[in-house]
Every structure is written in C-alpha cells, then in structure tokens.
Amino acid sequence: MTVYAYEFECNIERDSEYAILRHNYKGIICSFPCFPADWSDEQIYFALQFANKVYSEGVEYGSKMKADEIRKTLGL
C-alpha cells in the first residue's frame, strides 16, 4: 500500500483552535489540514489512516488509468 504519511513520522501540534498533524517528508515539513483542537490523538491518527487508504486507492487507480492509456495508444 502506498502511504502518504506514517504515524511514527508525525506529530500533533495544538493551539486554542486547531490541532495540526505535521510530518517530515524528506526534510520538508508537511501539514495535514487542521483538525478541531478538541479531537483526541486517536481521532487524528484514525483520520490519517483514512487519508492513507484514500491516497493509496488514488495512486492505484491512477496507475491503472495510465496503463490503459498506454495500451490504447499502442493499439493493444
């Protein structure tokens, strides 16, 4: 499964309004959209699991579409 971010690479930062999930991707700090500050860590990591699943399915779908387009172009 292709993963956008692993939980062990992430940390959660909170202020009075928001919780922000940040992760380090090859030295670049990336942020997920803000979550309500009252969400628990478990809820935020569950949202990350969902995002990873959807991201993985999108990558798989895109790969299949690309392969279909190549076959179509080659007349296969």
C-alpha positions in Angstrom: 0.0 0.0 0.0 1.3 3.4 -0.9 1.2 5.7 2.2 1.0 9.5 2.3 2.4 9.6 5.9 3.3 7.1 8.6 2.0 7.7 12.1 5.5 7.3 13.6 6.8 10.2 11.3 4.1 12.6 12.5 3.5 14.8 15.5 0.4 16.8 16.5 0.6 20.4 17.4 -2.3 22.2 19.2 -3.3 25.7 19.8 -6.5 27.1 21.2 -8.5 26.4 18.0 -6.7 23.7 15.9 -4.8 20.5 16.0 -2.3 20.2 13.1 -0.8 16.9 12.1 2.7 17.5 10.8 5.2 15.1 9.2 8.7 15.3 7.9 8.9 14.3 4.2 12.5 14.2 3.0 13.4 17.2 5.1 10.2 19.2 4.2 7.6 19.7 6.9 4.2 18.9 5.5 0.9 19.6 7.3 -2.4 17.9 7.1 -5.5 20.1 7.2 -6.3 21.5 10.7 -8.5 19.4 13.0 -10.6 20.8 15.8 -8.4 21.2 18.9 -10.7 19.0 20.9 -10.1 16.0 18.7 -8.0 13.3 20.5 -4.8 12.0 19.2 -6.6 8.7 18.4 -9.2 10.5 16.3 -6.5 12.4 14.4 -4.5 9.3 13.7 -7.7 7.5 12.6 -8.2 10.3 10.1 -4.6 9.8 8.9 -5.3 6.1 8.4 -8.3 7.0 6.3 -6.3 9.6 4.3 -3.6 6.9 3.7 -6.2 4.5 2.4 -7.8 7.0 0.1 -4.3 8.2 -1.1 -3.3 4.6 -1.8 -6.5 3.9 -3.8 -5.9 7.0 -5.8 -2.4 6.0 -6.7 -3.6 2.6 -7.7 -6.4 4.0 -9.8 -4.1 6.5 -11.5 -1.6 3.7 -12.3 -4.3 1.6 -13.9 -5.6 4.6 -15.9 -2.0 5.3 -17.1 -1.5 1.7 -18.2 -4.9 1.7 -20.0 -3.9 4.9 -21.8 -0.6 3.4 -22.9 -2.3 0.2 -24.1 -4.8 2.3 -26.0 -2.0 4.4 -27.6 -0.1 1.3 -28.7 -3.3 -0.3 -30.0 -3.1 -3.2 -27.7 
